[in-house]
C-alpha cells in the first residue's frame, strides 16, 4: 500500500529560481509525481513546453495522465544520465531555458512495500527505480563479496560499522537468501553495536544499497556533464540534493564550471577561453522550519542554482 502523497520539496523556491519564460522549453529531470512539473506548467504560456523524465514506470504513468490533459508536457521514460538524448528525441531544436533536477526518492517509492526501498514495512528487497531493468538489491547482495559490500556501505552510506555489517550479511546469506526488507533490517540491527539517536540502525545501509543498485551518483555526474551544452544563454540549472554525497557532486560541478578551465601557466588563451560556462546564483537554499514541520523528509534538502553564461 502507498502512504501519504508525495510533497515536492522547496517547490516555490525552485520554480522561482528557474525564472520561467512563458514561451520557453524546460526540462524536469525527475518527474516523481509531478509537483514541480505542475508548478512549471502553471507559469508557461501556450507556446511553452516541458519535457519530464523519470526511470520509474509508475511516475511516467502519472506523467502521461497529466500530458493527456496538457499537451505542453512531454513525458519520457528514461534515465537522468541521458538528458541530451532525451531532449534530442523530444524534437527540441536548439537549447532549453531551464533544467530542474530533484534528486530525491519520491514518497510513493518509499511508502510502497513492494518496491523494497524502506524497512518501514516488509517487502521484497528490490530498490530499483525501474523494476524492469537492472539488478535488484537482493540479487546484488547475493553475489557481492564481503569487501564490495563493506565499500558500498562505507562510501555511499557513510556507515562506520560497514565491515561488521558486511561480515554479518555474508554469513547470513549462506543459510538463507537476504530477499526481504525486514530480513535485511533485522540483520543490520543485530550487527550494529550502537544506534544513532532517532535513527533505525539500518538507515545508512538501505541508503547505500539504493545508491548502488541505481548507480545514482553516476547518473548525477553524467547528467551534470551534459547540462551546459543543453542550456541556452541565461538558462537556469536548479538542483535539489538530499544527502551530502549528492550535494558534494553538485557543488563541485557548479564551482568548477563557474571558475572556468584550468590552463597550463604561460599558455596564451583568450578571455573567452578562460571564463566559466556557469555563474552561481545566490547561496545554497534549505527548507525553512515551516516546510520541515509539514514534510519531515525535506529536512536534508539543499538547493543550488547556476545560470548559463553566453
C-alpha positions in Angstrom: 0.0 0.0 0.0 1.1 3.6 -0.7 1.4 6.0 2.1 1.0 9.8 2.1 1.1 11.6 -1.2 4.4 13.0 -2.3 5.1 16.6 -1.3 7.5 18.4 -3.6 10.4 19.9 -1.6 11.3 23.6 -2.0 8.5 24.0 -4.6 8.2 27.7 -4.7 11.9 28.4 -4.3 12.9 26.0 -7.1 10.4 27.2 -9.6 11.1 30.8 -8.8 14.8 30.1 -9.3 14.1 28.8 -12.8 12.9 32.3 -13.7 10.4 30.7 -16.1 10.0 32.3 -19.6 6.4 31.6 -20.6 7.5 30.7 -24.1 10.5 28.7 -23.0 11.4 25.0 -23.1 12.1 23.4 -19.8 13.4 20.0 -18.6 12.3 18.3 -15.4 14.9 15.6 -14.9 12.9 13.7 -12.2 9.1 13.9 -12.6 8.2 11.9 -9.5 4.6 12.7 -9.0 4.6 16.0 -10.9 4.6 18.5 -8.1 7.4 20.6 -9.7 6.2 19.9 -13.2 2.7 21.3 -12.4 4.2 24.4 -11.0 6.3 25.0 -14.0 3.4 24.3 -16.4 1.4 26.9 -14.4 4.0 29.5 -15.4 4.3 28.6 -19.0 2.2 30.1 -21.8 0.6 28.3 -24.6 3.8 28.2 -26.6 5.9 26.9 -23.7 6.9 23.3 -23.3 8.1 20.9 -20.5 10.0 17.7 -21.0 9.7 15.4 -18.0 11.9 12.4 -17.4 11.7 9.5 -14.9 13.1 6.0 -14.6 10.1 4.8 -12.6 7.3 3.3 -14.7 4.7 4.4 -12.1 6.0 8.0 -12.3 5.8 8.0 -16.1 2.3 6.6 -15.9 1.4 9.6 -13.8 3.2 11.9 -16.2 1.3 10.5 -19.2 -2.0 11.1 -17.4 -1.0 14.7 -16.9 0.2 15.0 -20.5 -3.2 13.8 -21.8 -4.7 16.8 -20.2 -1.9 19.2 -21.0 -0.2 18.9 -24.4 2.7 21.2 -23.4 4.1 18.3 -21.3 6.2 15.6 -23.0 6.9 12.6 -20.6 9.9 10.4 -21.3 10.7 7.0 -19.6 14.4 7.4 -19.3 17.5 7.9 -17.1 18.8 11.1 -15.7 22.2 10.5 -17.3 20.6 10.5 -20.8 19.4 14.1 -20.8 20.9 15.1 -24.1 19.4 12.0 -25.9 16.0 12.6 -24.3 16.0 16.3 -25.5 17.0 15.3 -29.0 14.4 12.5 -29.2 11.8 15.0 -28.0 12.4 17.0 -31.1 13.8 20.1 -29.5 15.7 22.3 -32.0 18.2 24.3 -30.0 18.7 24.6 -26.3 16.4 24.7 -23.3 15.7 27.6 -21.0 15.9 25.7 -17.7 16.7 22.4 -16.1 15.4 21.2 -12.8 16.9 18.1 -11.1 15.1 17.0 -7.9 17.4 14.1 -6.8 15.2 12.8 -4.0 13.3 9.5 -3.8 9.5 10.0 -4.0 7.2 9.2 -1.1 5.3 6.6 -3.2 8.6 4.8 -3.7 9.4 4.8 0.0 5.9 4.0 1.2 5.1 1.2 -1.2 6.3 -2.0 0.5 6.6 -3.9 -2.8 9.3 -1.5 -4.1 11.7 -2.5 -1.3 13.1 1.0 -0.6 12.2 1.1 3.1 12.3 -1.0 6.2 9.1 0.6 7.3 7.1 -2.4 6.1 8.2 -5.8 4.9 8.5 -6.3 1.2 10.8 -7.8 -1.4 14.3 -6.3 -1.3 14.3 -4.7 -4.7 15.1 -0.9 -4.5 15.3 -0.4 -8.3 13.9 2.9 -9.6 12.9 0.9 -12.7 11.8 -2.6 -11.5 12.1 -3.9 -15.1 15.7 -3.0 -15.5 19.0 -3.9 -13.8 19.8 -5.9 -10.7 17.8 -5.8 -7.5 19.3 -5.2 -4.1 18.7 -8.8 -3.2 20.5 -10.1 -6.3 23.4 -7.8 -5.7 23.8 -8.8 -2.0 23.7 -12.5 -3.1 26.7 -12.1 -5.3 28.8 -9.2 -4.0 31.9 -10.0 -2.0 32.3 -9.0 1.6 34.8 -6.3 0.6 32.4 -4.9 -2.0 29.5 -4.8 0.4 31.7 -3.1 3.0 32.9 -0.5 0.5 29.4 0.4 -0.7 28.1 0.8 2.9 31.1 2.9 3.8 31.3 5.1 0.7 27.6 5.5 -0.1 26.0 5.2 3.4 28.9 6.7 5.4 28.3 3.7 7.7 31.0 3.4 10.4 30.1 -0.2 11.1 30.4 -1.2 7.4 32.8 -4.0 7.9 30.8 -5.5 10.8 27.6 -5.4 8.8 29.2 -6.8 5.6 30.5 -9.8 7.6 27.1 -10.4 9.1 25.3 -10.3 5.7 27.8 -12.6 4.1 27.5 -15.1 6.9 23.7 -14.9 6.9 23.3 -15.5 3.2 24.9 -18.9 3.4 21.9 -20.0 5.5 19.1 -18.2 3.6 18.8 -15.5 0.9 18.5 -11.9 2.1 15.5 -11.2 0.0 13.2 -9.0 2.1 13.5 -5.6 3.7 12.7 -7.0 7.1 15.4 -9.7 6.9 18.0 -7.1 5.9 16.9 -4.6 8.6 17.0 -7.2 11.3 20.4 -8.5 10.3 21.8 -5.0 10.4 20.2 -4.2 13.7 21.8 -7.2 15.2 25.2 -6.4 13.7 25.4 -2.8 14.8 26.6 -2.3 18.4 25.2 1.2 18.9 22.4 3.2 17.4 22.3 6.8 16.3 19.6 8.7 18.3 16.4 8.8 16.4 17.6 6.6 13.5 17.0 3.0 12.7 20.3 1.2 12.6 19.6 0.1 9.0 19.0 3.6 7.7 22.5 4.1 6.2 22.6 0.5 4.8 19.4 1.0 2.9 20.6 4.3 1.5 23.8 2.8 0.4 22.2 -0.1 -1.3 19.7 2.1 -3.1 22.5 4.3 -4.4 24.5 1.2 -5.6 21.6 -0.5 -7.3 20.5 2.6 -9.2 24.0 4.0 -9.8 22.6 7.2 -8.5 25.8 9.2 -8.2 27.0 8.1 -11.6 23.6 9.2 -13.1 24.0 12.6 -11.4 27.6 13.0 -12.7 26.6 12.1 -16.3 23.6 14.4 -16.2 25.7 17.4 -15.0 28.2 16.8 -17.7 25.5 17.5 -20.3 23.7 20.5 -18.8 26.0 23.2 -20.1 25.6 22.0 -23.7 21.8 21.8 -23.2 21.2 25.2 -21.6 20.6 28.4 -23.6 22.3 31.6 -22.6 20.8 32.8 -19.3 19.2 29.4 -18.8 19.0 28.2 -15.2 20.1 25.0 -13.7 18.3 24.2 -10.4 19.4 21.1 -8.4 17.8 19.8 -5.2 20.0 17.3 -3.3 19.1 15.2 -0.3 22.4 14.0 1.2 26.0 15.1 1.4 27.3 12.8 -1.4 24.9 14.3 -3.9 25.4 17.9 -2.8 29.1 17.5 -2.9 29.0 16.4 -6.6 26.6 19.3 -7.5 28.6 21.9 -5.5 31.9 20.9 -7.1 30.4 20.8 -10.6 28.9 24.3 -10.3 32.1 25.8 -8.8 34.3 24.2 -11.5 32.1 25.4 -14.3 31.9 28.9 -12.7 35.7 29.0 -12.4 36.5 28.0 -15.9 39.0 25.6 -17.3 42.5 25.2 -15.8 45.1 26.1 -18.4 48.9 25.5 -18.0 50.8 28.6 -16.9 52.2 30.6 -19.7 49.8 29.2 -22.3 48.2 32.1 -24.4 44.4 31.9 -24.0 41.7 34.4 -24.8 39.4 35.8 -22.1 36.6 33.8 -23.6 38.5 30.6 -23.4 39.4 31.1 -19.8 36.0 32.0 -18.4 33.5 29.6 -17.0 30.3 28.4 -18.6 28.1 29.0 -15.5 27.7 31.7 -12.8 26.4 30.8 -9.4 23.1 32.3 -8.4 22.7 33.1 -4.7 23.7 30.8 -1.9 22.5 27.3 -1.1 18.9 27.2 0.0 17.4 24.9 2.6 13.8 24.3 3.7 12.5 26.5 6.5 11.1 25.3 9.7 7.5 25.5 8.5 8.2 23.3 5.5 10.1 20.7 7.6 7.2 20.6 10.1 4.8 19.7 7.3 7.2 17.4 5.4 10.0 16.0 7.6 11.6 14.3 4.6 12.5 17.8 3.4 14.9 18.3 6.3 18.1 17.3 4.5 17.3 19.1 1.2 19.8 21.6 -0.3 19.1 23.6 -3.5 21.8 25.1 -5.6 21.3 27.3 -8.6 23.5 28.4 -11.5 23.0 30.3 -14.8 24.4 29.6 -18.2 26.7 32.3 -19.5 26.6 33.3 -23.1 
